[in-house]
Amino acid sequence: MSELSLRRMTLDDLADVMAIQTGAFSNPWTPDMVKKELSQDWSTVLLAERPGEGRPKVLGFVVFWLVHDEVHLLNVAVHPDARRQGIGRALMDAVVAHGRRHRCLTVTLEVRRSNAPAQALYDRFGFRRVGLRPAYYGDNREDAVIMTADLGAPGA
Ligand SMILES: CC(C)(COP(=O)(O)OP(=O)(O)OC[C@H]1O[C@@H](n2cnc3c(N)ncnc32)[C@H](O)[C@@H]1OP(=O)(O)O)[C@@H](O)C(=O)NCCC(=O)NCCS
């Protein structure tokens, strides 16, 4: 399989990112929500792509904020046809590396209680379940599990 590369998202990538969003989430972000992330200094949107016949194909993305000494992960998704190929792991590796470069101490995120694949990915990165936000998700009032990883710890 050809090599994966990561880069920052630009406005030209909006359609590709929206296609992944709508394939991945029951209540996807709107284009305006994604665009807003591109304009905020504290936000980073990274894309994972592979060379194709024409331009490289965007296969996944991650959105995270740097807030003081913490990375807050807002959104991560991989195209349904490209899952279980290590793309989620590559995106998470990049988040952790970015946090370490900026001397962050922790990465924090919220994940649906029922989202076993995402929680399995976060477990691989040493995330711990540290709390619950009851009925956090508006569409079905599902609880959010709060997960945190220490960037100083080995395996984080
Ligand atoms: C969660 C998600 C991003 C994982 O992306 P991915 O590219 O398939 O993940 P990877 O291939 O890098 O998997 C890395 C590890 O995570 C775990 N994992 C990932 N998907 C899993 C699944 N469906 N079941 C069990 N474990 C899983 C495994 O430990 C896996 O390692 P392995 O393949 O060697 O067993 C992807 O399933 C996705 O886009 N889901 C929909 C969007 C979403 O729920 N995002 C999270 C919002 S909080």
The ligand as an SDF file (V2000), in Angstrom:
LIG
                    3D

 48 50  0  0  0  0  0  0  0  0999 V2000
  -12.1980    5.5850   15.3260 C   0  0  0  0  0  0  0  0  0  0  0  0
  -11.5420    5.6460   13.9350 C   0  0  0  0  0  0  0  0  0  0  0  0
  -11.0470    7.0700   13.6900 C   0  0  0  0  0  0  0  0  0  0  0  0
  -10.3590    4.6560   13.8860 C   0  0  0  0  0  0  0  0  0  0  0  0
   -9.6820    4.8420   12.6670 O   0  0  0  0  0  0  0  0  0  0  0  0
   -8.8650    3.6620   11.9450 P   0  0  0  0  0  0  0  0  0  0  0  0
   -8.0150    4.2690   10.8970 O   0  0  0  0  0  0  0  0  0  0  0  0
   -9.7910    2.5750   11.5320 O   0  0  0  0  0  0  0  0  0  0  0  0
   -7.9540    3.1330   13.1630 O   0  0  0  0  0  0  0  0  0  0  0  0
   -6.5800    2.3110   13.0380 P   0  0  0  0  0  0  0  0  0  0  0  0
   -6.6260    1.3970   11.8380 O   0  0  0  0  0  0  0  0  0  0  0  0
   -5.4390    3.2380   13.1280 O   0  0  0  0  0  0  0  0  0  0  0  0
   -6.6780    1.4230   14.3650 O   0  0  0  0  0  0  0  0  0  0  0  0
   -5.7250    1.5250   15.4230 C   0  0  0  0  0  0  0  0  0  0  0  0
   -6.1820    0.6580   16.5690 C   0  0  0  0  0  0  0  0  0  0  0  0
   -7.4130    1.1440   17.1310 O   0  0  0  0  0  0  0  0  0  0  0  0
   -8.2430    0.0290   17.5100 C   0  0  0  0  0  0  0  0  0  0  0  0
   -9.4310   -0.0120   16.6470 N   0  0  0  0  0  0  0  0  0  0  0  0
   -9.7110    0.7890   15.5930 C   0  0  0  0  0  0  0  0  0  0  0  0
  -10.9090    0.4530   15.0590 N   0  0  0  0  0  0  0  0  0  0  0  0
  -11.3780   -0.5720   15.7950 C   0  0  0  0  0  0  0  0  0  0  0  0
  -12.5740   -1.3590   15.7240 C   0  0  0  0  0  0  0  0  0  0  0  0
  -13.5300   -1.1460   14.7830 N   0  0  0  0  0  0  0  0  0  0  0  0
  -12.7530   -2.3370   16.6400 N   0  0  0  0  0  0  0  0  0  0  0  0
  -11.8190   -2.5770   17.5970 C   0  0  0  0  0  0  0  0  0  0  0  0
  -10.6370   -1.8710   17.6990 N   0  0  0  0  0  0  0  0  0  0  0  0
  -10.4400   -0.8880   16.8080 C   0  0  0  0  0  0  0  0  0  0  0  0
   -7.3930   -1.2120   17.2990 C   0  0  0  0  0  0  0  0  0  0  0  0
   -6.6290   -1.4210   18.4810 O   0  0  0  0  0  0  0  0  0  0  0  0
   -6.5130   -0.7710   16.1480 C   0  0  0  0  0  0  0  0  0  0  0  0
   -5.3180   -1.4940   16.0400 O   0  0  0  0  0  0  0  0  0  0  0  0
   -5.3100   -2.8710   15.1550 P   0  0  0  0  0  0  0  0  0  0  0  0
   -5.9540   -2.5590   13.8350 O   0  0  0  0  0  0  0  0  0  0  0  0
   -3.8350   -3.1540   15.0370 O   0  0  0  0  0  0  0  0  0  0  0  0
   -6.0770   -3.8640   15.9500 O   0  0  0  0  0  0  0  0  0  0  0  0
  -12.5750    5.2170   12.8330 C   0  0  0  0  0  0  0  0  0  0  0  0
  -13.1900    4.0070   13.2220 O   0  0  0  0  0  0  0  0  0  0  0  0
  -13.6380    6.2450   12.5350 C   0  0  0  0  0  0  0  0  0  0  0  0
  -13.4640    7.1370   11.6960 O   0  0  0  0  0  0  0  0  0  0  0  0
  -14.8120    6.1240   13.2020 N   0  0  0  0  0  0  0  0  0  0  0  0
  -15.9170    7.0500   12.9490 C   0  0  0  0  0  0  0  0  0  0  0  0
  -15.6440    8.4250   13.5050 C   0  0  0  0  0  0  0  0  0  0  0  0
  -15.4780    8.4060   15.0120 C   0  0  0  0  0  0  0  0  0  0  0  0
  -16.1950    7.7310   15.7320 O   0  0  0  0  0  0  0  0  0  0  0  0
  -14.5210    9.2040   15.5050 N   0  0  0  0  0  0  0  0  0  0  0  0
  -14.2150    9.3290   16.9060 C   0  0  0  0  0  0  0  0  0  0  0  0
  -14.9800   10.4650   17.4890 C   0  0  0  0  0  0  0  0  0  0  0  0
  -14.6210   10.6680   19.2280 S   0  0  0  0  0  0  0  0  0  0  0  0
  1  2  1  0
  2  3  1  0
  2  4  1  0
  2 36  1  0
  4  5  1  0
  5  6  1  0
  6  7  2  0
  6  8  1  0
  6  9  1  0
  9 10  1  0
 10 11  2  0
 10 12  1  0
 10 13  1  0
 13 14  1  0
 14 15  1  0
 15 16  1  0
 15 30  1  0
 16 17  1  0
 17 18  1  0
 17 28  1  0
 18 19  1  0
 18 27  1  0
 19 20  2  0
 20 21  1  0
 21 22  1  0
 21 27  2  0
 22 23  1  0
 22 24  2  0
 24 25  1  0
 25 26  2  0
 26 27  1  0
 28 29  1  0
 28 30  1  0
 30 31  1  0
 31 32  1  0
 32 33  2  0
 32 34  1  0
 32 35  1  0
 36 37  1  0
 36 38  1  0
 38 39  2  0
 38 40  1  0
 40 41  1  0
 41 42  1  0
 42 43  1  0
 43 44  2  0
 43 45  1  0
 45 46  1  0
 46 47  1  0
 47 48  1  0
M  END
$$$$
